[in-house]
């Protein structure tokens, strides 16, 4: 599957779904996150 997003840290895991006006990509991160979202301070 070609990577239409061309983002180095994101991998598409399913072909894009599209209609007349939108495209939806199902993606996953290539590596682990740098920090846990739960440990971020509330702003």
NUDREN-33674 format. One record per residue: residue number from 0; residue in one letter; x, y, z of N, C-alpha, C in turn. Coordinates in pm, 1 decimal. Layout:
BEGIN
<node><resi>NUM</resi><resn>A</resn><n_c1>X</n_c1><n_c2>Y</n_c2><n_c3>Z</n_c3><ca_c1>X</ca_c1><ca_c2>Y</ca_c2><ca_c3>Z</ca_c3><c_c1>X</c_c1><c_c2>Y</c_c2><c_c3>Z</c_c3></node>
...
//
This chain:
BEGIN
<node><resi>0</resi><resn>X</resn><n_c1>86.6</n_c1><n_c2>-118.3</n_c2><n_c3>0.0</n_c3><ca_c1>0.0</ca_c1><ca_c2>0.0</ca_c2><ca_c3>0.0</ca_c3><c_c1>90.3</c_c1><c_c2>123.3</c_c2><c_c3>0.0</c_c3></node>
<node><resi>1</resi><resn>X</resn><n_c1>66.1</n_c1><n_c2>213.9</n_c2><n_c3>-89.0</n_c3><ca_c1>147.4</ca_c1><ca_c2>335.3</ca_c2><ca_c3>-92.4</ca_c3><c_c1>107.1</c_c1><c_c2>426.8</c_c2><c_c3>22.8</c_c3></node>
<node><resi>2</resi><resn>X</resn><n_c1>204.6</n_c1><n_c2>499.0</n_c2><n_c3>73.0</n_c3><ca_c1>179.5</ca_c1><ca_c2>588.2</ca_c2><ca_c3>185.8</ca_c3><c_c1>145.3</c_c1><c_c2>727.2</c_c2><c_c3>133.6</c_c3></node>
<node><resi>3</resi><resn>X</resn><n_c1>18.2</n_c1><n_c2>756.8</n_c2><n_c3>119.7</n_c3><ca_c1>-24.9</ca_c1><ca_c2>885.3</ca_c2><ca_c3>66.2</ca_c3><c_c1>2.4</c_c1><c_c2>1001.2</c_c2><c_c3>161.2</c_c3></node>
<node><resi>4</resi><resn>X</resn><n_c1>16.2</n_c1><n_c2>972.6</n_c2><n_c3>290.2</n_c3><ca_c1>39.1</ca_c1><ca_c2>1079.7</ca_c2><ca_c3>387.1</ca_c3><c_c1>184.2</c_c1><c_c2>1126.3</c_c2><c_c3>388.6</c_c3></node>
<node><resi>5</resi><resn>X</resn><n_c1>278.0</n_c1><n_c2>1040.2</n_c2><n_c3>357.1</n_c3><ca_c1>421.8</ca_c1><ca_c2>1072.8</ca_c2><ca_c3>355.4</ca_c3><c_c1>469.2</c_c1><c_c2>1132.5</c_c2><c_c3>487.5</c_c3></node>
<node><resi>6</resi><resn>X</resn><n_c1>425.6</n_c1><n_c2>1075.2</n_c2><n_c3>598.7</n_c3><ca_c1>468.9</ca_c1><ca_c2>1118.9</ca_c2><ca_c3>731.2</ca_c3><c_c1>560.8</c_c1><c_c2>1011.5</c_c2><c_c3>789.3</c_c3></node>
<node><resi>7</resi><resn>X</resn><n_c1>683.7</n_c1><n_c2>1046.8</n_c2><n_c3>832.3</n_c3><ca_c1>780.1</ca_c1><ca_c2>945.3</ca_c2><ca_c3>874.0</ca_c3><c_c1>741.1</c_c1><c_c2>868.2</c_c2><c_c3>1000.2</c_c3></node>
<node><resi>8</resi><resn>X</resn><n_c1>664.6</n_c1><n_c2>926.6</n_c2><n_c3>1090.8</n_c3><ca_c1>631.0</ca_c1><ca_c2>860.4</ca_c2><ca_c3>1217.0</ca_c3><c_c1>494.3</c_c1><c_c2>793.7</c_c2><c_c3>1215.1</c_c3></node>
<node><resi>9</resi><resn>X</resn><n_c1>426.2</n_c1><n_c2>793.8</n_c2><n_c3>1100.8</n_c3><ca_c1>291.4</ca_c1><ca_c2>738.5</ca_c2><ca_c3>1088.7</ca_c3><c_c1>289.0</c_c1><c_c2>635.2</c_c2><c_c3>976.7</c_c3></node>
<node><resi>10</resi><resn>X</resn><n_c1>223.9</n_c1><n_c2>520.6</n_c2><n_c3>1002.1</n_c3><ca_c1>211.3</ca_c1><ca_c2>416.2</ca_c2><ca_c3>900.7</ca_c3><c_c1>62.8</c_c1><c_c2>391.5</c_c2><c_c3>875.2</c_c3></node>
<node><resi>11</resi><resn>X</resn><n_c1>21.5</n_c1><n_c2>394.7</n_c2><n_c3>749.7</n_c3><ca_c1>-118.0</ca_c1><ca_c2>363.3</ca_c2><ca_c3>717.8</ca_c3><c_c1>-136.4</c_c1><c_c2>212.6</c_c2><c_c3>728.8</c_c3></node>
<node><resi>12</resi><resn>X</resn><n_c1>-246.2</n_c1><n_c2>169.0</n_c2><n_c3>793.2</n_c3><ca_c1>-267.2</ca_c1><ca_c2>26.2</ca_c2><ca_c3>814.9</ca_c3><c_c1>-383.9</c_c1><c_c2>-29.5</c_c2><c_c3>734.2</c_c3></node>
<node><resi>13</resi><resn>X</resn><n_c1>-458.9</n_c1><n_c2>56.3</n_c2><n_c3>668.4</n_c3><ca_c1>-566.5</ca_c1><ca_c2>14.3</ca_c2><ca_c3>578.6</ca_c3><c_c1>-570.1</c_c1><c_c2>109.4</c_c2><c_c3>460.7</c_c3></node>
<node><resi>14</resi><resn>X</resn><n_c1>-619.4</n_c1><n_c2>63.7</n_c2><n_c3>346.9</n_c3><ca_c1>-634.4</ca_c1><ca_c2>156.0</ca_c2><ca_c3>233.4</ca_c3><c_c1>-728.2</c_c1><c_c2>270.7</c_c2><c_c3>271.0</c_c3></node>
<node><resi>15</resi><resn>X</resn><n_c1>-703.6</n_c1><n_c2>390.2</n_c2><n_c3>218.5</n_c3><ca_c1>-791.5</ca_c1><ca_c2>503.0</ca_c2><ca_c3>251.6</ca_c3><c_c1>-933.2</c_c1><c_c2>480.3</c_c2><c_c3>200.8</c_c3></node>
<node><resi>16</resi><resn>X</resn><n_c1>-1029.4</n_c1><n_c2>527.7</n_c2><n_c3>278.9</n_c3><ca_c1>-1169.2</ca_c1><ca_c2>525.3</ca_c2><ca_c3>236.4</ca_c3><c_c1>-1202.0</c_c1><c_c2>665.9</c_c2><c_c3>189.3</c_c3></node>
<node><resi>17</resi><resn>X</resn><n_c1>-1272.2</n_c1><n_c2>675.5</n_c2><n_c3>80.5</n_c3><ca_c1>-1303.2</ca_c1><ca_c2>808.8</ca_c2><ca_c3>29.3</ca_c3><c_c1>-1443.7</c_c1><c_c2>815.7</c_c2><c_c3>-27.0</c_c3></node>
<node><resi>18</resi><resn>X</resn><n_c1>-1497.3</n_c1><n_c2>937.6</n_c2><n_c3>-22.6</n_c3><ca_c1>-1623.8</ca_c1><ca_c2>967.6</ca_c2><ca_c3>-88.2</ca_c3><c_c1>-1599.7</c_c1><c_c2>1089.9</c_c2><c_c3>-176.1</c_c3></node>
<node><resi>19</resi><resn>X</resn><n_c1>-1703.7</n_c1><n_c2>1160.3</n_c2><n_c3>-213.1</n_c3><ca_c1>-1688.4</ca_c1><ca_c2>1273.8</ca_c2><ca_c3>-304.7</ca_c3><c_c1>-1604.4</c_c1><c_c2>1387.4</c_c2><c_c3>-246.7</c_c3></node>
<node><resi>20</resi><resn>X</resn><n_c1>-1606.4</n_c1><n_c2>1404.8</n_c2><n_c3>-115.1</n_c3><ca_c1>-1539.6</ca_c1><ca_c2>1521.5</ca_c2><ca_c3>-56.0</ca_c3><c_c1>-1433.1</c_c1><c_c2>1489.3</c_c2><c_c3>48.0</c_c3></node>
<node><resi>21</resi><resn>X</resn><n_c1>-1424.9</n_c1><n_c2>1366.1</n_c2><n_c3>96.8</n_c3><ca_c1>-1335.7</ca_c1><ca_c2>1334.7</ca_c2><ca_c3>208.6</ca_c3><c_c1>-1253.7</c_c1><c_c2>1208.9</c_c2><c_c3>182.3</c_c3></node>
<node><resi>22</resi><resn>X</resn><n_c1>-1139.1</n_c1><n_c2>1200.3</n_c2><n_c3>253.2</n_c3><ca_c1>-1059.5</ca_c1><ca_c2>1078.3</ca_c2><ca_c3>259.0</ca_c3><c_c1>-1034.5</c_c1><c_c2>1047.5</c_c2><c_c3>405.7</c_c3></node>
<node><resi>23</resi><resn>X</resn><n_c1>-1048.0</n_c1><n_c2>919.7</n_c2><n_c3>444.0</n_c3><ca_c1>-1021.8</ca_c1><ca_c2>879.8</ca_c2><ca_c3>581.5</ca_c3><c_c1>-909.1</c_c1><c_c2>777.3</c_c2><c_c3>581.0</c_c3></node>
<node><resi>24</resi><resn>X</resn><n_c1>-807.1</n_c1><n_c2>802.7</n_c2><n_c3>664.3</n_c3><ca_c1>-693.5</ca_c1><ca_c2>712.8</ca_c2><ca_c3>675.5</ca_c3><c_c1>-695.6</c_c1><c_c2>646.4</c_c2><c_c3>812.1</c_c3></node>
<node><resi>25</resi><resn>X</resn><n_c1>-670.0</n_c1><n_c2>516.2</n_c2><n_c3>817.0</n_c3><ca_c1>-651.8</ca_c1><ca_c2>446.3</ca_c2><ca_c3>943.4</ca_c3><c_c1>-501.4</c_c1><c_c2>428.0</c_c2><c_c3>959.5</c_c3></node>
<node><resi>26</resi><resn>X</resn><n_c1>-445.9</n_c1><n_c2>485.7</n_c2><n_c3>1066.0</n_c3><ca_c1>-300.7</ca_c1><ca_c2>490.5</ca_c2><ca_c3>1082.9</ca_c3><c_c1>-260.1</c_c1><c_c2>443.8</c_c2><c_c3>1222.4</c_c3></node>
<node><resi>27</resi><resn>X</resn><n_c1>-129.5</n_c1><n_c2>417.4</n_c2><n_c3>1236.8</n_c3><ca_c1>-72.1</ca_c1><ca_c2>387.9</ca_c2><ca_c3>1367.6</ca_c3><c_c1>66.9</c_c1><c_c2>449.1</c_c2><c_c3>1373.8</c_c3></node>
<node><resi>28</resi><resn>X</resn><n_c1>113.2</n_c1><n_c2>475.0</n_c2><n_c3>1494.7</n_c3><ca_c1>247.2</ca_c1><ca_c2>530.7</ca_c2><ca_c3>1514.1</ca_c3><c_c1>350.6</c_c1><c_c2>422.7</c_c2><c_c3>1486.4</c_c3></node>
<node><resi>29</resi><resn>X</resn><n_c1>462.5</n_c1><n_c2>462.4</n_c2><n_c3>1426.6</n_c3><ca_c1>569.8</ca_c1><ca_c2>368.1</ca_c2><ca_c3>1397.4</ca_c3><c_c1>642.1</c_c1><c_c2>328.9</c_c2><c_c3>1525.7</c_c3></node>
<node><resi>30</resi><resn>X</resn><n_c1>667.5</n_c1><n_c2>424.4</n_c2><n_c3>1613.0</n_c3><ca_c1>738.4</ca_c1><ca_c2>397.9</ca_c2><ca_c3>1738.0</ca_c3><c_c1>653.1</c_c1><c_c2>432.9</c_c2><c_c3>1857.9</c_c3></node>
<node><resi>31</resi><resn>X</resn><n_c1>703.2</n_c1><n_c2>405.3</n_c2><n_c3>1976.8</n_c3><ca_c1>627.6</ca_c1><ca_c2>439.2</ca_c2><ca_c3>2098.0</ca_c3><c_c1>624.3</c_c1><c_c2>590.6</c_c2><c_c3>2119.5</c_c3></node>
<node><resi>32</resi><resn>X</resn><n_c1>525.3</n_c1><n_c2>640.8</n_c2><n_c3>2193.6</n_c3><ca_c1>519.0</ca_c1><ca_c2>785.4</ca_c2><ca_c3>2221.1</ca_c3><c_c1>636.5</c_c1><c_c2>827.6</c_c2><c_c3>2309.5</c_c3></node>
<node><resi>33</resi><resn>X</resn><n_c1>672.5</n_c1><n_c2>955.4</n_c2><n_c3>2300.9</n_c3><ca_c1>782.6</ca_c1><ca_c2>1006.8</ca_c2><ca_c3>2382.6</ca_c3><c_c1>742.2</c_c1><c_c2>1023.4</c_c2><c_c3>2528.5</c_c3></node>
<node><resi>34</resi><resn>X</resn><n_c1>613.4</n_c1><n_c2>1044.3</n_c2><n_c3>2554.9</n_c3><ca_c1>564.9</ca_c1><ca_c2>1053.2</ca_c2><ca_c3>2692.0</ca_c3><c_c1>422.6</c_c1><c_c2>999.1</c_c2><c_c3>2695.7</c_c3></node>
<node><resi>35</resi><resn>X</resn><n_c1>381.1</n_c1><n_c2>959.7</n_c2><n_c3>2813.2</n_c3><ca_c1>247.4</ca_c1><ca_c2>904.8</ca_c2><ca_c3>2831.2</ca_c3><c_c1>146.8</c_c1><c_c2>1019.7</c_c2><c_c3>2835.2</c_c3></node>
<node><resi>36</resi><resn>X</resn><n_c1>40.7</n_c1><n_c2>1014.9</n_c2><n_c3>2752.6</n_c3><ca_c1>-58.8</ca_c1><ca_c2>1123.2</ca_c2><ca_c3>2754.0</ca_c3><c_c1>-122.5</c_c1><c_c2>1143.3</c_c2><c_c3>2891.6</c_c3></node>
<node><resi>37</resi><resn>X</resn><n_c1>-131.3</n_c1><n_c2>1036.9</n_c2><n_c3>2971.3</n_c3><ca_c1>-190.6</ca_c1><ca_c2>1049.3</ca_c2><ca_c3>3104.3</ca_c3><c_c1>-101.0</c_c1><c_c2>1125.0</c_c2><c_c3>3201.3</c_c3></node>
<node><resi>38</resi><resn>X</resn><n_c1>28.7</n_c1><n_c2>1135.3</n_c2><n_c3>3171.9</n_c3><ca_c1>119.2</ca_c1><ca_c2>1204.6</ca_c2><ca_c3>3263.7</ca_c3><c_c1>137.0</c_c1><c_c2>1352.1</c_c2><c_c3>3229.0</c_c3></node>
<node><resi>39</resi><resn>X</resn><n_c1>71.5</n_c1><n_c2>1399.2</n_c2><n_c3>3123.8</n_c3><ca_c1>81.0</ca_c1><ca_c2>1540.2</ca_c2><ca_c3>3086.8</ca_c3><c_c1>2.2</c_c1><c_c2>1625.5</c_c2><c_c3>3185.8</c_c3></node>
<node><resi>40</resi><resn>X</resn><n_c1>52.1</n_c1><n_c2>1744.4</n_c2><n_c3>3218.1</n_c3><ca_c1>-22.4</ca_c1><ca_c2>1831.4</ca_c2><ca_c3>3311.0</ca_c3><c_c1>-151.8</c_c1><c_c2>1881.8</c_c2><c_c3>3247.0</c_c3></node>
<node><resi>41</resi><resn>X</resn><n_c1>-251.9</n_c1><n_c2>1899.9</n_c2><n_c3>3328.3</n_c3><ca_c1>-378.4</ca_c1><ca_c2>1956.4</ca_c2><ca_c3>3279.1</ca_c3><c_c1>-360.2</c_c1><c_c2>2104.9</c_c2><c_c3>3255.1</c_c3></node>
<node><resi>42</resi><resn>X</resn><n_c1>-408.8</n_c1><n_c2>2153.8</n_c2><n_c3>3140.9</n_c3><ca_c1>-396.1</ca_c1><ca_c2>2296.9</ca_c2><ca_c3>3112.5</ca_c3><c_c1>-531.8</c_c1><c_c2>2359.0</c_c2><c_c3>3097.3</c_c3></node>
//
